[in-house]
Amino acid sequence: MRRGVPFYYLPDMDFGPRDSIFVPFFGVPAATITGVSRLAQLAVQWWCRGDAATILGARLCLDYYPAWENFPTQDVAADTRRVNAFIEDRVREMPEQYYWLHKRFKTRPEGAAKLYT
């Protein structure tokens, strides 16, 4: 990043409880890593999607979005929720391209029932 080399960061993957907090993702509490608010000052937002002509993603398009104003804040939970809301909006645009096979909700809040068998 310091050299300006792009990298792919997946804040919507469930990497377990370490460095994660539970914030809603499509209305379900999801363990979400908080690194985006720490990286925000160094990065630009973008979303990767398959070209409309290649649903399987043989060609990729990058959509760039303006940097968020007032981000990051002093509230890591609010920042992390904002990241999930951004991802939810992109998923709603092309739900067929989201990686639904990933067990996004495998890490559960203490006392919450498991969602996968």
N, C-alpha and C positions, 0 to 999 in steps of 0.2 A: 504494500500500500504506500509506503513512504517513497518508493520509486515511481509511483503512479501506474503500477501494473494492476489491471483489473483482476478481481477474484470473485468467486461465487460464494455467497454467505447465505445459509438457509435458516432464517430465524423461525420458520414454522415447523421445523422438525422437532420431535420429542427426543431430546438427548438425556432424559432423566432429570432427577431433582437438582443436581449440582449446577449452580449458577442460573437456576430457573426460578420463576415465580408462576403462580397460577393466575392467569387472566383469561377472559372468555375468548373462545374461537368458535364462531358460529353458535354462540350461546352456551357452550360447554366449557367448564374450567379446563384449561390446557397448560401443561408445564411448558413455559416459553422462556428461552434464554434471553437475558437482558442486555446482551452485547450491543445491540443496535444503538441504544442511547449513548453508549461509550464510543462507538465508531462513527456516529453521525457527523461529527465535526470534520472527519477525514474523507467522507464518501459522498457520492451522489446516488439518489434513488433510481432504480431501474427495475424493470420486470421483464423476464424472459418468457417468450411464448413461441410455439410452433407457428410457422408461416401458415396462413389460411389455406394455402394449396397443399400443405403437407401436414396433415393432422398428426402423423406419427413423429413429427418434429425433425424430419430430415434437414430442414432449413430452419434456422431460428431467427427471430426478430427481437430486438431489444427496444423496449419502450422506455424512454427517459422521462422522469417527472421532476418538477422543480423541488428544490430542497424545502422542507417544511419550515415554516416560521416558528419561532419559539420552541425549537427542538434541538437538543434535549432540554428537558426541564429538570428541576430538582426532584421530581416525582418519578422514580424508575417504574413504578407500577403503571402510572398513566402513560408514560412513554411506551412501555411494552404493549399495553392495550392498544395504543395508536398504531403500532406496527401490525398487530393482528388485524385491526380494522382495515388497514391498507391492503393486506393480503386477502382478506375476505372480499373486498371490492373487486380486486383483480380476478379472484376465482369466480365470482358471479358473472364476470364478463365472458369467460370461457371455461365453464366448469368441466368440460370434457378434457381439458388439458392439465388439470390439477392432478398431482400424484396421490390419488385416493388410496392406494395400496399401503401407504405408510400408516402405521398405527399411531396417529397423531395424539391420541388420548390414552396411551398405555400407562403413563405415569399419572397417578390419581392423587388428589388431595387426601390427607390423612382421614381415614374413616369412610371415604367414598368407595362405592362399589366399582369393581373392575368392569370395563366395557367390552373387553375381549376375552375369549376363552382360551 
